[in-house]
């Protein structure tokens, strides 16, 4: 059992300006043990995040055997906390003026493989920005598995998603919303094509 009382909250950097990584859970870090707590029992806004908690558990299990999956240390169902291995996010590396190549020489190839593995299972992952990736022993890992989506079940009511779409995703939100539903295949495709730029290179150049 981990005591997270003195753990640091993790933020995403955007040109040195810290912002929340997501609105689904609160990320807490213990640097000494290299452990990230995904605290689903603690949210910043008043909404029921059970939809995302259930998805996180489901897709952690479904993709656990891939080398890029997050390494789970513990899951506390009673407090809705998930503990995973962690170093620092790729976002933190990039926005502190360091090169990903110094941490993982073939990160582009690995990122391409992660996306290929997901798509070969008929899945997409909406969080493919650097803040949802970390590097450990020259291996690129992705987390925030709640954002995995079955391509055949990608039409979701607006009311489920409206609380968690960040400011930087508003253009994609408008492009993929049709009436009372969001087409997450469109949301994903638009992100890949033109909106996700945080890697320092457009994703079509990698894929």
Secondary structure, DSSP 8 states (H G I E B T S, - for coil): ----TT-EE-EEEETTEEEES-SSSEEEEETTTTEEEEETT--SSSS--HHHHHHHHHHHHHTTTSTTB--EEEEETTTTEEEEE-S-BHHHHHTTT--GGGT-TTHHHHHHHHHHHHHHTTEEES--SGGGEEEETTEEEE--GGGEEEGGG-EEEHHHHTTT--GGGHHHHHHHEETTEEEHHHHHHHIIIII--TTSS-HHHH-
